[in-house]
Each structure stands twice: as C-alpha cells, then as structure tokens.
C-alpha cells in the first residue's frame, strides 16, 4: 500500500486529490497539511512514501519543502504540483530532490501514473516539461538565468512574470508588501533587468517584440 501525504494550502485541491487517490486499492492518504512548515513536520512524523507538494504556499514554499526533506534524508519521494508548467522550475526542483513534476490541470490518470512511477523509484515529468528539458539537453542550452535566485525570490519572480500584483503576492505568500518589494528589487538586480516586462520576456511568457 502506497502511503501518500498532501501538502497544499488550498483545501479544495487537497480534497480533489484525496478523492482521486482513495479510489485506488493500492493507495492511502495518511496525512494532509495546509502549509510547508506543517507539512515538513508531518513528513518527519508520518514518513509517507509519496508527498504531493504545492509550489506556492505561505511561509515555507514547496521548493523549500523539497530541499529540506532531502537535507533531512527523509524517505518520502516528492511530487511537485504547480498551476502551470513554469519553465524555470523543473530543473531547479529536480536538483532540489523532487522525483515528479505535474500541473494541477493534469487529468486524474496522469496523477495516478505519476504517483505510481515515482513510488517505483522513477522520475515523472509532465509531458510538456519533459519535452522542453529534452530539447534543452539536445541543443546544449545554457541553464536558466532564474537559477541564481533563492527559492523565495524565484517564487516572487514567477508570480510577477505572470502579471500578479505585489499586494496579491504578499497576500498569497503571507508576506508584507515591503518584503515582496525587497524580493523584487533583489531579483531585478540579480537578473540585470528593471521592469516586469523584461522579467516576462526572460520567463518566456511574452514574445521578444511585445511592449506594454
């Protein structure tokens, strides 16, 4: 029986995952957590086989959960779940120790496939992510410029690149607007840019000729 934990600050998402997983005779949800800090404590206590971990959470992010679980040498294999196929995330998360990467928009069959494949000791990547990484390897593409960012800077950068406002980001991550502004300043400085349009270009959300 595969023992699975759910770490996501959206109760509706956790409920949906739990309902899908509970239909399988070889899977059991043994714990849930609404944030990364609580999730890490649960992983230490329950030591499940698999954890489905959201990327964007208040406090400790999914990236940090993945990194800290590896440092603690926990036996749990992490499957990261995100809203979209963030171009800057997969390589960073694989290096952090994630075994799987799927989007919340994936069909239930793909979720189950990802869980089983990771439980079997093999990585699972959403098809479009796997294709992008394969092309980068074939073409010898240099690493993403986003790799110079810390975990929290990376989160803030990707939310800014999608057009989310700083107050919304502050609310989503349970940070003060001043803290988000600091992350934004550090990110722009590290990436050598001075506006969110340039950030979106780097992230691949806008064509090079797009203006705002």
C-alpha positions in Angstrom: 0.0 0.0 0.0 1.4 3.4 -1.0 1.2 5.9 1.8 0.6 9.4 0.4 0.7 12.9 2.1 -0.9 16.0 0.6 0.7 19.5 1.2 -1.3 22.3 -0.3 -2.8 25.5 1.2 -6.0 25.0 -0.9 -8.4 22.7 0.9 -10.4 22.1 -2.4 -7.2 20.9 -4.1 -6.4 18.5 -1.3 -10.0 17.2 -1.3 -9.8 16.6 -5.1 -6.6 14.7 -4.8 -7.8 12.7 -1.8 -10.9 11.7 -3.7 -8.9 10.5 -6.8 -6.3 8.7 -4.7 -8.9 7.0 -2.5 -10.4 5.2 -5.4 -7.2 3.2 -5.8 -6.9 -0.1 -3.8 -3.1 0.4 -3.5 -3.1 4.0 -2.3 -3.9 5.6 1.0 -3.8 9.3 2.1 -2.2 9.2 5.5 -1.9 13.0 6.2 -2.7 16.5 4.9 -1.1 19.9 5.7 -2.1 23.4 4.6 1.4 24.9 4.6 5.0 23.9 4.2 6.1 24.1 7.8 3.2 21.9 9.0 3.9 19.6 6.0 7.5 19.1 6.9 6.6 18.2 10.5 4.1 15.7 9.1 6.7 14.2 6.8 9.1 13.7 9.7 6.4 12.1 11.8 4.4 10.0 9.2 7.3 9.3 6.8 4.9 8.6 3.9 6.1 7.0 0.7 5.0 9.9 -1.5 4.1 13.6 -0.9 2.2 15.8 -3.3 3.5 19.3 -2.7 2.2 22.6 -4.0 4.9 25.1 -5.1 3.3 28.4 -3.9 2.4 28.3 -0.3 2.5 30.8 2.6 5.7 30.6 4.7 7.7 27.6 3.7 7.3 27.1 -0.1 7.2 23.8 -2.0 10.7 24.4 -3.2 11.9 24.7 0.4 9.9 21.7 1.5 11.7 19.7 -1.2 15.1 21.0 -0.3 14.7 20.5 3.4 13.2 17.0 3.0 16.4 16.0 1.1 18.6 17.5 3.8 16.8 15.7 6.5 17.2 12.5 4.4 13.6 11.6 4.7 12.4 8.6 2.7 9.5 10.4 1.2 9.6 11.0 -2.5 8.3 14.4 -3.5 6.0 15.0 -6.5 5.7 18.8 -7.0 2.4 20.2 -8.1 2.0 23.6 -9.7 -0.6 25.7 -11.5 1.2 25.8 -14.8 4.4 24.4 -16.4 6.8 27.0 -15.0 9.8 27.0 -17.3 12.2 28.0 -14.6 11.1 25.4 -12.0 11.6 21.8 -13.3 15.5 21.7 -13.4 15.7 23.6 -10.1 13.3 21.2 -8.4 14.9 18.1 -9.8 18.2 19.3 -8.4 16.5 20.0 -5.1 15.4 16.4 -4.9 11.9 16.3 -6.5 11.0 13.0 -8.1 8.0 14.2 -10.0 6.5 17.4 -11.5 2.9 17.7 -12.6 0.3 20.5 -13.0 -3.0 20.8 -11.2 -4.7 20.8 -14.6 -3.5 17.3 -15.4 -6.1 14.5 -15.8 -6.6 12.1 -12.9 -5.0 9.3 -14.9 -1.8 11.3 -15.2 -1.8 12.0 -11.4 -2.1 8.3 -10.7 0.6 7.4 -13.2 2.9 10.0 -11.7 2.4 8.6 -8.2 2.9 5.0 -9.2 6.0 5.8 -11.3 7.6 7.8 -8.5 6.8 5.1 -6.0 8.6 2.7 -8.3 11.7 4.8 -8.0 11.4 6.5 -11.4 11.1 10.2 -12.1 7.8 11.5 -13.6 7.6 14.8 -15.5 4.5 16.4 -17.2 4.9 15.6 -20.9 5.4 19.2 -22.0 8.1 19.7 -19.3 9.9 16.5 -20.2 9.9 17.7 -23.9 11.3 21.1 -23.0 14.1 19.6 -20.8 15.0 17.1 -23.6 15.2 19.8 -26.2 17.5 21.8 -23.9 19.7 18.8 -23.4 19.9 18.1 -27.1 20.6 21.7 -28.0 23.1 22.2 -25.2 21.0 25.2 -24.0 22.6 27.0 -21.1 20.9 26.9 -17.7 18.0 29.3 -16.9 19.1 32.7 -15.6 16.5 32.1 -12.8 18.9 29.6 -11.2 20.7 32.5 -9.5 17.6 33.3 -7.4 16.8 31.9 -4.0 13.7 29.8 -3.5 11.6 32.7 -2.4 13.0 35.1 -5.0 12.2 32.5 -7.7 8.6 32.3 -6.4 8.1 36.0 -6.4 9.7 36.4 -9.8 7.4 33.9 -11.5 4.3 35.4 -9.9 5.4 38.9 -11.1 6.1 37.4 -14.6 2.5 36.2 -14.7 1.3 39.7 -14.0 0.3 39.3 -10.4 0.4 42.4 -8.3 2.7 42.9 -5.3 -0.3 43.1 -2.9 -1.7 39.9 -4.3 1.7 38.2 -4.0 2.1 39.4 -0.4 -1.3 38.0 0.5 -0.7 34.7 -1.3 2.6 34.1 0.4 1.7 35.7 3.7 4.5 38.3 3.4 4.4 42.0 3.9 4.3 44.3 0.8 7.7 45.7 1.9 9.2 42.2 1.9 7.8 41.4 -1.5 9.3 44.7 -2.8 12.6 43.7 -1.3 12.5 40.3 -3.2 11.5 42.2 -6.3 14.5 44.5 -6.0 16.9 41.7 -5.4 15.5 39.7 -8.3 15.8 42.6 -10.8 19.3 43.3 -9.6 20.4 39.6 -10.0 18.8 39.3 -13.4 20.1 42.7 -14.5 16.6 44.0 -15.5 14.5 46.9 -14.4 10.8 46.0 -15.2 8.3 43.2 -15.1 8.0 43.2 -18.9 11.7 42.2 -19.2 11.0 39.6 -16.5 8.2 38.1 -18.5 10.4 38.0 -21.6 13.0 36.0 -19.7 10.4 33.7 -18.4 9.1 33.1 -22.0 5.6 34.5 -21.3 5.9 37.3 -23.9 7.4 37.4 -27.4 10.5 39.5 -27.7 8.7 42.2 -29.6 5.9 42.6 -27.0 5.6 46.0 -25.4 3.5 47.3 -22.6 
